[in-house]
Amino acid sequence: MNLVSTRYAFTSAYLKGEEARIITSEHVNGMFQRASTIPEALDIIRDTDIGEYLTGQPVKTFDHAEPCLWQYLGACIERLERFKIPSDMARMLELYREKYDVGNIKILLRCIAMHGVSGTVPLGRLHDLDFIGVLLKADSVEILSDSLTQCALGEYARCLEDLREKDIRATLECELCLDRHYLNRMRAALETMDDGDILAKAFGIMIDLANLQGIIRSVVTERRGLAGDFILEGGHMLTDELLREAASLKMNEIAGRLDHTEYQPLLQEITRTYEKENAVPVIDRVMEKHKYRLLRGILSARALSPCTLLWYLIVKEREIRNLRIILKSIADGIAASDIRDYLVMAA
């Protein structure tokens, strides 16, 4: 039997089995109806993989729970890394973990530029090699650049070379450089994998929606000046020209420009909901649901493919985000009706 096929079969079966152990709508209803404390909520999900993990942690408050949620994702990744998964899946896993390094670099940059302290995510090389604590106290970009080189992330240090002024625009330009470099690395890797065309389409949709999200937020908050300047290249359907034009339009006009794309229903729903609620979080809420639906249609049905791994990682991140919202609402005494629409459930 072909060893590669055997590895794909085992890994795909494992990932689908883990996907079956996620938090469901039934669990969520139980937490809303019967839990008044975080330990009570965790008891309701103890039959899920994440619930089993958190039950073994000293979680009493939301401050205890939040880092444990990310540590759980790290444990899921480490579990996969211990298997002899196909080489393209191993490469995807390596680059996916790198995403959290990029996110932490951006947080650290803002800490340096604005002299503030912000929470990082306990994932990635910077965290694994214990650089985060020192870097949160750093007062210069040079210290951050040196640390990136020591952590084998020196390619990202190049994005910091031109950061001279500690102002918001310079920081945003640096963040855009980091995102572009990461996206180029991920895109190049995906295109060489089995089902590379499908993976590239899924990744392109993520880029399209990230661009749209930024532009729509700038339109409704009337901060159009930056939106057209900070666009990520490599989307699936939306050209740079179309996106820059959209940054100068009204919401209903943007929807009209997208009538030839699968994003028009998304824009129409955002427009309707925003007119009704007049709240910026509507954008993120609607966007996340449509993104999940679009990616599920592309990735979830694929078997013996790296698509299975990408979908699993998306599902686990979504599960963590949902549980974070639920636990925070319980800790703060927020009614279920106020946060239910922000949850995106797989089952």
VOGU-3710 file (C-alpha; in Angstrom, 3 decimals, decimal comma):
1> mnlvstryaf> 0,000/0,000/0,000  1,205/3,516/-0,788  2,622/4,940/2,452  1,581/8,499/1,555  -2,005/7,360/0,967  -1,960/5,511/4,293  -0,829/8,659/6,081  -3,505/10,725/4,353  -6,164/8,174/5,285  -5,080/8,061/8,927
11> tsaylkgeea> -4,739/11,835/9,259  -8,061/12,525/7,538  -9,859/9,994/9,735  -8,281/11,483/12,846  -9,213/15,054/11,889  -12,803/14,115/11,080  -13,028/12,264/14,386  -11,779/15,338/16,254  -14,212/17,546/14,348  -17,030/15,349/15,681
21> riitsehvng> -15,987/16,236/19,254  -16,447/19,992/18,990  -18,912/22,134/20,920  -22,385/21,970/19,348  -25,449/24,202/19,493  -26,859/21,821/22,111  -23,853/22,468/24,359  -24,228/26,217/23,857  -27,920/26,101/24,786  -27,023/24,129/27,901
31> mfqrastipe> -24,425/26,703/28,957  -26,856/29,574/28,415  -29,677/27,860/30,297  -27,892/26,140/33,181  -24,511/27,803/33,795  -24,063/30,857/35,994  -20,320/30,344/36,579  -17,427/29,354/34,353  -16,842/25,999/36,119  -20,532/25,153/35,552
41> aldiirdtdi> -20,172/26,015/31,854  -17,092/23,831/31,498  -18,874/20,945/33,177  -21,556/21,068/30,464  -18,958/20,635/27,691  -16,796/18,034/29,420  -17,721/15,434/26,734  -16,026/17,550/24,043  -12,297/17,565/23,335  -11,825/21,162/24,466
51> geyltgqpvk> -14,029/20,593/27,498  -11,994/17,556/28,523  -8,802/19,605/28,208  -10,128/22,569/30,205  -11,515/20,299/32,928  -7,927/19,320/33,667  -6,830/22,955/34,017  -7,238/25,249/37,096  -9,964/27,339/35,444  -12,185/29,317/37,814
61> tfdhaepclw> -12,413/32,763/36,206  -12,269/34,202/32,699  -8,697/35,404/33,301  -7,773/31,784/34,002  -9,708/30,513/30,991  -8,446/32,816/28,242  -4,797/31,653/28,074  -5,946/28,053/28,467  -8,055/28,363/25,308  -4,986/29,216/23,230
71> qylgacierl> -2,889/26,628/25,021  -5,524/24,094/23,982  -5,059/25,042/20,316  -1,318/24,672/20,795  -1,913/21,204/22,270  -4,019/20,257/19,221  -1,207/21,334/16,893  1,444/19,529/18,944  -0,660/16,376/18,907  -0,723/16,467/15,121
81> erfkipsdma> 3,008/17,173/14,924  3,686/13,956/16,852  1,994/11,942/14,094  3,785/11,139/10,854  1,392/13,239/8,821  1,973/13,840/5,086  4,763/16,317/4,377  2,498/18,935/2,804  0,219/18,858/5,853  3,268/19,212/8,105
91> rmlelyreky> 4,342/22,263/6,110  0,857/23,776/6,371  0,865/23,215/10,121  4,253/24,909/10,451  3,114/27,966/8,503  -0,232/28,116/10,275  1,547/28,313/13,609  3,706/31,108/12,143  0,542/33,184/11,761  0,512/33,638/15,521
101> dvgnikillr> 4,092/34,880/15,484  3,046/37,541/12,971  0,121/38,515/15,195  2,388/38,755/18,234  4,949/40,843/16,318  2,186/43,321/15,453  1,100/43,510/19,102  4,687/44,060/20,214  5,160/46,814/17,631  2,159/48,654/18,998
111> ciamhgvsgt> 3,477/48,261/22,520  6,744/49,919/21,434  5,064/52,661/19,380  2,431/53,548/21,960  4,272/52,632/25,168  1,485/50,313/26,241  1,204/46,709/27,340  -1,111/44,371/25,516  -1,799/40,651/25,678  -0,095/38,337/23,224
121> vplgrlhdld> -1,247/34,886/22,132  0,719/32,017/23,723  1,512/30,341/20,396  4,419/30,496/17,950  8,192/30,507/18,146  8,501/33,761/20,074  6,355/32,245/22,795  7,896/28,767/22,691  11,426/30,201/23,046  10,391/32,504/25,927
131> figvllkads> 11,007/35,803/24,137  7,574/37,314/24,752  8,129/38,439/28,351  11,300/40,337/27,452  9,821/41,855/24,306  6,767/43,204/26,119  9,225/45,421/28,029  11,255/46,397/24,946  11,454/50,086/24,074  13,010/49,856/20,605
141> veilsdsltq> 12,340/48,164/17,294  15,979/47,057/17,175  15,462/44,764/20,180  12,463/43,194/18,464  14,380/42,753/15,192  17,274/41,018/16,962  14,877/38,652/18,708  13,182/37,735/15,430  16,546/36,810/13,942  17,355/34,636/16,958
151> calgeyarcl> 14,011/32,839/16,572  14,552/32,057/12,868  12,000/34,717/11,941  14,573/37,054/10,449  12,618/37,449/7,203  10,027/39,422/9,136  12,695/41,674/10,637  13,119/43,212/7,177  9,636/44,718/7,479  10,834/46,617/10,546
161> edlrekdira> 13,867/48,188/8,887  12,049/51,282/7,614  10,066/51,875/10,798  11,589/55,091/12,045  8,652/57,143/13,272  6,616/55,809/16,156  3,245/56,940/14,808  0,109/55,043/13,874  0,501/55,266/10,087  4,098/54,057/10,122
171> tlecelcldr> 3,068/51,201/12,402  0,158/50,257/10,109  2,467/50,241/7,094  4,834/47,945/8,954  1,953/45,645/9,906  0,840/45,517/6,272  4,369/44,502/5,254  4,306/41,698/7,836  0,914/40,458/6,616  1,987/40,558/2,981
181> hylnrmraal> 5,156/38,612/3,694  3,261/35,963/5,631  0,535/35,667/2,991  3,129/35,268/0,241  4,820/32,482/2,179  1,551/30,670/2,833  0,241/31,146/-0,706  3,466/29,814/-2,257  3,328/26,734/-0,033  -0,365/25,997/-0,647
191> etmddgdila> 0,015/26,136/-4,420  2,515/23,243/-4,343  0,277/20,908/-2,302  -2,300/18,367/-3,419  -5,541/20,240/-4,198  -3,419/23,380/-4,389  -6,006/25,113/-6,573  -8,708/24,568/-3,942  -6,437/25,683/-1,105  -5,428/28,788/-3,067
201> kafgimidla> -9,096/29,635/-3,678  -9,913/29,285/0,029  -6,945/31,426/0,979  -7,904/34,005/-1,651  -11,399/34,219/-0,183  -9,905/34,897/3,250  -7,879/37,757/1,744  -10,900/39,152/-0,125  -12,978/39,195/3,040  -10,208/40,736/5,140
211> nlqgiirsvv> -9,934/43,552/2,581  -13,698/44,034/2,435  -13,938/44,065/6,219  -11,402/46,876/6,474  -13,011/48,909/3,719  -16,543/48,580/5,057  -15,434/49,549/8,551  -13,690/52,612/7,128  -16,820/53,571/5,179  -19,243/53,366/8,099
221> terrglagdf> -16,844/55,116/10,484  -16,050/57,742/7,822  -12,302/57,061/7,937  -11,817/56,523/4,232  -8,327/57,975/4,096  -6,494/54,809/5,132  -8,671/52,083/3,645  -7,494/52,241/0,047  -3,838/52,372/1,081  -3,853/49,171/3,133
231> ilegghmltd> -4,972/46,418/0,784  -3,649/42,858/0,780  -2,865/41,454/-2,649  -3,697/37,968/-3,885  -7,442/37,755/-3,297  -9,697/35,326/-5,132  -12,110/37,644/-6,965  -11,520/41,254/-5,898  -8,846/43,255/-7,709  -6,829/46,014/-6,069
241> ellreaaslk> -8,487/48,512/-8,420  -11,997/47,432/-7,425  -11,134/47,556/-3,713  -9,611/51,035/-3,921  -12,685/52,244/-5,790  -14,947/50,659/-3,169  -13,180/52,624/-0,429  -14,680/55,828/-1,841  -18,246/54,520/-2,254  -21,316/54,195/-0,050
251> mneiagrldh> -22,385/50,827/1,339  -25,159/50,189/-1,193  -22,833/51,231/-4,016  -20,208/48,725/-2,876  -22,826/45,954/-2,997  -23,652/47,001/-6,554  -20,004/46,684/-7,600  -19,978/43,105/-6,287  -23,052/41,866/-8,159  -20,869/39,487/-10,188
261> teyqpllqei> -19,323/37,887/-7,106  -20,381/35,495/-4,362  -19,878/38,341/-1,865  -22,951/40,346/-2,866  -25,291/38,572/-0,370  -22,750/39,353/2,353  -22,741/43,070/1,517  -26,522/43,164/1,270  -26,904/41,579/4,709  -24,349/43,928/6,268
271> trtyekenav> -26,149/46,924/4,736  -29,582/45,811/5,993  -28,364/44,902/9,463  -26,270/48,038/9,885  -29,187/50,267/8,865  -31,292/48,505/11,492  -28,781/48,418/14,384  -26,378/51,259/13,502  -23,503/49,407/15,209  -20,036/48,767/13,775
281> pvidrvmekh> -19,747/45,242/15,333  -22,479/44,189/12,900  -19,828/44,123/10,187  -17,636/41,569/11,943  -20,632/39,499/13,031  -22,087/39,094/9,547  -18,671/38,761/7,908  -17,638/35,846/10,129  -20,786/33,866/9,355  -20,417/34,280/5,612
291> kyrllrgils> -16,699/33,483/5,723  -17,355/30,278/7,610  -20,086/29,263/5,148  -17,946/29,951/2,079  -14,895/28,100/3,401  -16,944/25,144/4,598  -18,375/24,718/1,102  -14,884/24,579/-0,385  -12,904/22,625/2,203  -15,017/20,428/4,463
301> aralspctll> -16,071/17,788/1,930  -12,547/17,060/0,673  -11,020/13,734/1,740  -7,388/12,558/1,735  -6,339/16,151/1,175  -4,573/19,021/2,963  -7,978/20,728/2,733  -9,041/18,509/5,637  -6,309/19,973/7,840  -7,012/23,586/6,872
311> wylivkerei> -10,703/23,101/7,615  -9,906/21,464/10,978  -7,744/24,439/11,990  -10,487/26,877/10,972  -13,064/24,886/12,957  -10,878/24,778/16,073  -10,166/28,512/15,947  -13,891/29,168/15,562  -14,682/26,898/18,497  -12,170/28,757/20,687
321> rnlriilksi> -13,585/32,130/19,640  -17,134/30,986/20,404  -16,201/29,622/23,812  -14,259/32,773/24,657  -17,359/34,884/23,925  -19,592/32,594/25,982  -17,276/32,461/29,002  -16,769/36,229/28,910  -20,528/36,796/28,826  -21,005/34,490/31,818
331> adgiaasdir> -18,221/36,240/33,744  -19,705/39,689/32,996  -23,344/38,723/33,457  -24,292/39,480/29,844  -27,567/37,985/28,605  -27,401/35,181/26,054  -29,635/37,161/23,697  -26,978/39,880/23,483  -24,181/37,618/22,289  -25,829/34,663/20,537
341> dylvmaa> -25,665/36,336/17,109  -21,868/36,608/17,450  -21,451/32,840/17,594  -20,738/30,871/14,433  -21,572/27,232/15,035  -20,393/24,268/12,982  -23,073/21,984/14,400
//
